[in-house]
Amino acid sequence: MNTFVLKLILAPIIIGGASLAGRRWGPAVSGWLVGLPLTSGPVIFFLALSSGTAFAASAIAGTISGGFSLAAFCLAYAWLAIRFDWRVALTGSLLAYFGIVLLMQNIIIPFVPLISAVTLTIVVSLFLMPKNEATQLSAVQPGRWDILSRILIGTIFIIALTELAPLLGSRLTGLLATIPLYTAILTVFAHRLNGSAGAASILRGLLFGLFGFAAFFLTLSLLIEKAGITVGFLAASAAALIVQGLTFLILRRVR
């Protein structure tokens, strides 16, 4: 099957399915859910199909480095949201995100120190997040077009990034694959509805979800060239789900 057609079929299924599942839980669990590689995973998958496993493996190193950028986004938004509205918080957090992306584009870290540093960054970021506010968070009720909008935005993003990958190069493509599309949408919505506490709840959930993100790309990087695309992605998905299950138990206790 033509890879472009495959993108049009698989991307909406992945994004729509995850969005429907997320509606069953509160803000923190929604954030945790989007910690899964819902866009970065498909981006790497289609890169492997179209450009080969070597190109995809190189992009994975960039994607793992994107964990630093996501942590910066979470911390910047959470702390700015305490004093400012969503416009300032979103602008500041995106500046922090892209600032780290530009920095990491020119810094190559060996794989083992890289995955260790990303994991440590996630742990430290959880401790640096603002403390839970003693407020009752109202249930976030997405609009009628919420899921369709996510599917359209996510599918367009995946297609555009994978089509531009030969021009951007593998590392920058991998870094940009972590752009927090859904996190930004969920966080702004929660911020407007529940204030800084709602935003922090989403972002804290995302940070917990990033452990699954790290497990996914750690496993995939070890297997994609040696075992192939199918085995690599199946094993990576299993690893991510196992880790996500463990972090979900922790998240339920702290949220």
C-alpha positions in Angstrom: 0.0 0.0 0.0 1.2 3.5 -0.8 2.6 5.1 2.4 0.7 8.3 1.9 -2.6 6.4 1.8 -1.5 4.4 4.9 -0.9 7.7 6.7 -4.4 8.8 5.8 -5.8 5.6 7.2 -3.7 4.9 10.3 -3.2 8.4 11.7 -6.9 9.2 12.2 -7.5 5.7 13.8 -4.6 6.2 16.3 -5.5 9.7 17.2 -9.2 9.3 17.3 -9.1 6.1 19.3 -6.8 7.7 21.9 -9.0 10.8 22.1 -12.2 8.7 22.7 -10.4 6.8 25.4 -9.3 10.0 27.1 -12.8 11.3 27.4 -13.5 8.7 30.1 -11.1 10.3 32.6 -10.2 13.6 34.2 -7.6 16.2 33.3 -4.6 14.4 34.8 -5.3 11.1 33.1 -6.0 12.9 29.8 -2.5 14.5 30.1 -1.1 11.1 31.0 -2.7 9.6 27.9 -1.2 12.2 25.5 2.2 11.3 27.0 2.0 8.3 24.7 3.8 8.8 21.4 0.5 9.4 19.5 2.2 11.6 16.9 5.9 10.9 17.3 5.3 7.2 17.1 3.4 7.3 13.7 6.0 9.9 12.4 8.9 7.4 13.1 6.8 4.5 11.7 6.2 6.3 8.4 9.8 7.5 8.2 10.9 3.9 8.6 8.6 2.8 5.7 9.6 5.6 3.4 13.2 6.4 4.3 14.5 3.2 5.8 15.2 2.0 9.3 18.6 3.7 9.5 17.0 7.1 8.9 14.3 6.3 11.4 16.9 5.2 14.0 18.6 8.5 13.6 15.3 10.4 14.0 14.6 8.4 17.2 17.6 9.9 18.9 16.2 13.3 18.1 12.7 12.3 19.4 14.2 11.1 22.7 16.0 14.4 23.0 12.6 16.0 22.6 11.8 14.8 26.1 13.9 17.8 27.4 11.7 20.2 25.3 8.5 18.7 26.6 9.7 18.9 30.2 10.5 22.6 29.6 7.1 23.2 28.1 5.3 21.7 31.1 7.3 23.6 33.7 7.1 26.9 31.9 3.3 26.7 31.4 2.6 25.5 34.9 4.5 28.3 36.6 3.4 31.1 34.2 -0.2 30.0 34.6 -0.1 30.9 38.3 0.2 34.6 37.5 -0.8 35.0 33.9 -3.6 34.0 31.6 -3.4 31.2 29.0 -2.1 33.4 26.2 1.0 34.4 28.1 1.5 30.9 29.5 1.1 29.3 26.1 3.5 31.7 24.4 6.1 31.4 27.2 5.9 27.6 27.2 6.2 27.3 23.4 9.2 29.6 23.5 10.8 27.4 26.1 10.0 24.3 24.0 11.4 25.6 20.8 14.4 27.1 22.6 15.4 23.6 23.8 14.7 22.1 20.4 17.2 24.6 18.8 19.7 23.8 21.5 19.4 20.0 21.2 19.6 20.1 17.4 23.3 20.9 17.8 24.0 18.7 20.9 24.6 15.0 20.2 24.5 12.8 23.4 25.4 9.1 23.3 22.4 6.9 23.6 22.8 5.5 27.2 23.5 8.9 28.8 20.7 10.4 26.7 18.0 8.1 27.8 19.3 8.4 31.4 19.3 12.2 31.3 15.8 12.3 29.8 14.4 10.0 32.5 16.1 12.1 35.2 14.7 15.3 33.7 11.2 13.9 33.9 11.6 12.9 37.5 13.1 16.3 38.5 10.4 18.1 36.5 7.7 16.3 38.5 9.3 17.6 41.7 9.6 21.1 40.3 5.9 21.4 39.3 3.7 23.6 41.4 2.1 21.8 44.3 -1.5 20.5 43.9 -4.0 23.2 44.7 -6.8 22.3 47.1 -9.5 23.0 44.6 -12.2 20.9 43.1 -11.6 20.5 39.3 -14.7 20.5 37.3 -14.9 17.9 34.5 -13.6 19.1 31.2 -16.3 18.8 28.6 -14.8 19.0 25.1 -16.8 20.6 22.3 -18.7 18.7 19.6 -15.8 19.0 17.1 -13.0 18.3 19.6 -12.1 14.8 18.4 -12.5 15.6 14.7 -10.3 18.7 15.2 -7.6 16.6 16.8 -7.8 14.0 14.1 -7.4 16.7 11.4 -4.6 18.6 13.1 -2.7 15.4 14.0 -3.1 13.8 10.6 -2.0 17.0 8.8 1.0 17.3 11.2 2.1 13.7 10.7 1.8 13.9 6.9 3.5 17.3 6.7 6.4 16.4 8.9 7.1 13.0 7.2 6.9 14.6 3.8 9.4 17.3 4.8 11.7 14.9 6.6 14.2 14.6 3.7 14.6 18.4 3.8 14.7 18.8 7.6 17.0 15.8 8.2 16.5 13.0 10.6 17.5 14.7 13.8 15.3 17.8 13.4 12.4 15.7 12.2 12.7 13.6 15.3 12.9 16.6 17.6 9.8 18.3 16.0 7.9 15.0 16.2 7.4 15.8 19.9 5.6 19.1 19.3 2.9 19.1 22.1 -0.1 19.6 19.9 -2.7 17.8 22.0 -1.1 18.8 25.3 -1.4 22.5 24.4 -5.1 22.1 23.4 -5.9 20.2 26.6 -3.9 22.5 28.8 -5.4 25.7 27.5 -8.9 24.3 27.8 -8.3 23.2 31.4 -6.6 26.5 32.2 -9.6 28.5 31.0 -12.1 26.3 32.8 -10.2 25.4 36.1 -7.4 28.0 36.3 -3.8 27.2 37.0 -4.7 24.1 38.9 -6.4 22.6 35.9 -3.5 23.3 33.7 -1.0 21.9 36.2 -3.1 18.7 36.4 -2.9 18.1 32.7 0.9 18.9 32.6 1.6 16.7 35.6 -0.2 13.8 33.9 1.9 14.4 30.8 5.1 14.2 32.7 4.0 10.8 34.2 3.1 9.7 30.7 6.5 10.6 29.4 8.0 7.5 31.1 6.0 5.4 28.6 7.2 7.7 25.8 10.8 7.0 26.9 10.2 3.2 27.2 8.7 3.2 23.7 11.6 4.9 22.0 14.2 3.1 24.1 12.8 -0.3 23.0 12.3 0.8 19.4 15.9 2.2 19.0 17.3 -1.1 20.2 15.2 -3.3 17.8 14.2 -1.3 14.7 17.4 -2.0 12.7 18.1 -5.5 14.1 14.6 -7.0 14.2 12.8 -4.9 11.7 9.9 -2.5 11.7 7.1 -4.9 12.7 8.9 -6.5 15.7 10.4 -3.2 16.7 7.1 -1.3 16.9 5.2 -4.2 18.5 7.8 -4.6 21.2 8.0 -0.8 21.7 4.2 -0.5 22.0 4.2 -3.4 24.6 7.0 -1.7 26.6 5.2 1.7 26.6 1.9 0.1 27.7 3.5 -1.7 30.6 5.3 1.4 31.8 2.1 3.5 31.3 0.2 1.0 33.4 2.7 1.4 36.2 2.7 5.2 36.1 -1.1 5.2 36.0 -1.2 3.5 39.4 1.1 6.2 40.8 -0.8 9.0 39.1 -4.1 7.9 40.7 -2.5 8.3 44.1 -1.0 11.7 43.6 -3.6 13.6 41.5 
